[in-house]
């Protein structure tokens, strides 16, 4: 019975993080090709707090909600057309990003320095997926795709990686200490 309650609690927390990703996606700064959004901050938080399994599940749920028409993508957009459109690579890139951030932290420990490494690498994964997809979907040169889909996001991405690391580790530790977050992984 206790294991079922723990599983239900983690499912609810996972759904909550899918909603948080959708909410932070609406925090946008418009740029010519791809806007700066709060999505990547939310992805980093989900993976840092929930780990690889539930962090990835929250991203998959977020993408599924958007694919079926719930306006959770940036600018309250939705639909498969957003996923296969020019910015869809960033959304698809959230999946390996969340998994690898969580996995790295599970293999090391959930402390700020490790979280900063994981979230920085995660940012680079998301930007790489997004830039490659942008190049193909928008029929751009590699230089134009890099200039529009990678370069403008490096500094902001590092700031979001630091915030996700700091807040993520803090929240994870507090949730674990309050017996709200059930994971078998190391926490520091």
C-alpha positions in Angstrom: 0.0 0.0 0.0 2.8 2.5 0.9 4.6 1.7 -2.4 1.3 2.4 -4.3 0.9 5.7 -2.5 4.5 6.7 -3.3 4.0 5.8 -7.0 0.8 7.9 -7.1 2.5 10.8 -5.4 5.4 10.7 -7.9 2.8 10.6 -10.8 1.1 13.6 -9.4 4.4 15.5 -9.0 5.4 14.5 -12.5 2.1 15.9 -13.9 2.7 19.1 -11.8 6.1 19.5 -13.5 4.5 19.1 -16.9 2.2 21.9 -16.0 5.1 24.0 -14.7 6.9 23.5 -18.0 3.8 24.7 -19.8 3.5 27.7 -17.6 7.1 28.8 -17.9 6.9 28.3 -21.7 4.7 31.4 -21.7 7.5 33.5 -20.3 9.0 34.6 -23.6 11.4 37.2 -25.1 10.8 37.4 -28.8 13.7 37.0 -31.2 13.6 36.8 -35.0 13.7 33.0 -35.4 13.3 31.4 -32.0 12.1 33.1 -28.8 13.9 32.9 -25.5 11.5 31.0 -23.2 11.3 29.7 -19.7 10.8 26.1 -21.0 14.5 25.2 -20.7 14.6 26.5 -17.1 11.6 24.3 -16.3 13.1 21.3 -18.0 16.3 21.7 -15.9 14.2 22.1 -12.8 12.2 18.9 -13.6 15.2 16.8 -14.3 17.2 18.2 -11.3 14.4 17.7 -8.9 12.8 14.5 -10.2 15.8 12.7 -11.8 16.0 10.9 -15.1 12.8 8.8 -15.0 10.2 11.2 -13.7 11.9 14.2 -15.2 11.7 12.6 -18.6 8.1 11.5 -18.0 7.1 15.1 -17.2 8.7 16.3 -20.5 6.9 13.6 -22.4 3.6 14.5 -20.8 4.2 18.2 -21.6 4.9 17.3 -25.3 1.9 15.0 -25.4 -0.4 17.7 -24.0 0.9 20.1 -26.6 0.6 17.6 -29.5 -3.1 16.9 -28.7 -4.0 20.6 -28.8 -3.5 21.9 -25.3 -1.9 25.3 -25.7 1.2 24.7 -23.6 4.0 25.5 -26.1 5.5 29.0 -26.2 2.9 31.7 -27.1 0.1 29.5 -26.1 0.6 27.4 -29.2 -0.2 23.7 -29.6 -0.4 20.9 -32.1 1.8 18.5 -34.0 2.6 21.4 -36.4 4.6 23.1 -33.7 6.6 20.0 -33.0 7.4 19.4 -36.7 7.9 23.2 -37.4 11.1 25.2 -37.3 11.3 25.3 -33.4 10.2 21.7 -32.9 13.8 20.5 -32.5 14.1 22.4 -29.3 10.9 20.6 -28.0 12.1 17.2 -29.1 15.5 18.0 -27.6 13.9 18.4 -24.2 13.5 14.6 -24.0 17.2 13.6 -24.1 18.1 16.7 -22.1 15.8 15.8 -19.2 16.9 12.2 -19.2 20.7 13.0 -19.3 20.5 15.7 -16.7 18.7 13.4 -14.3 20.9 10.4 -15.2 24.1 12.4 -14.6 22.9 13.6 -11.2 21.8 10.0 -10.2 25.2 8.7 -11.1 27.0 11.4 -9.2 25.0 13.3 -6.6 22.4 16.0 -6.4 24.6 18.9 -5.4 25.0 22.3 -7.1 28.3 21.6 -8.9 27.1 18.4 -10.4 23.7 20.0 -11.3 25.5 22.9 -13.0 27.5 20.5 -15.2 24.4 18.5 -16.0 22.2 21.5 -16.8 25.0 23.1 -18.9 25.4 20.0 -20.9 21.6 19.7 -21.1 21.4 23.3 -22.5 23.9 22.3 -25.2 21.9 19.2 -26.1 18.7 21.2 -26.5 20.4 23.9 -28.5 22.1 21.3 -30.7 18.8 19.5 -31.4 17.0 22.8 -32.0 19.7 24.2 -34.3 19.9 21.1 -36.5 16.1 20.9 -36.7 15.9 24.6 -37.5 18.4 24.3 -40.3 16.4 21.5 -42.0 12.8 22.8 -41.3 13.6 26.4 -42.2 16.0 25.4 -45.0 18.8 27.6 -43.6 22.5 27.3 -43.9 24.4 26.0 -40.9 25.7 29.5 -40.2 22.2 31.0 -40.3 20.8 28.2 -38.1 23.7 28.6 -35.6 23.2 32.4 -35.6 19.4 32.1 -35.1 19.1 29.0 -33.0 22.3 28.6 -30.9 24.4 31.7 -30.4 21.7 34.0 -28.9 20.9 31.5 -26.3 24.3 30.6 -24.8 24.5 33.4 -22.1 20.8 33.1 -21.2 21.1 29.3 -21.2 24.0 29.5 -18.7 22.0 31.7 -16.4 19.0 29.4 -16.6 21.3 26.4 -16.0 22.6 28.1 -12.8 19.1 28.9 -11.7 17.8 25.3 -12.4 20.8 23.9 -10.5 20.5 26.1 -7.5 16.7 26.0 -7.2 16.5 22.4 -8.3 18.9 21.0 -5.7 17.4 23.2 -2.9 13.8 22.1 -3.7 14.8 18.4 -4.2 16.5 18.3 -0.8 13.5 20.0 0.9 11.0 17.6 -0.8 13.1 14.6 0.1 13.5 15.7 3.7 9.7 16.2 4.0 9.2 12.7 2.6 7.3 14.1 -0.4 9.7 13.1 -3.1 10.5 9.4 -3.2 13.6 8.4 -4.9 16.3 5.8 -4.3 19.0 8.1 -5.5 21.7 10.0 -3.7 20.9 13.5 -2.5 23.5 15.9 -1.1 
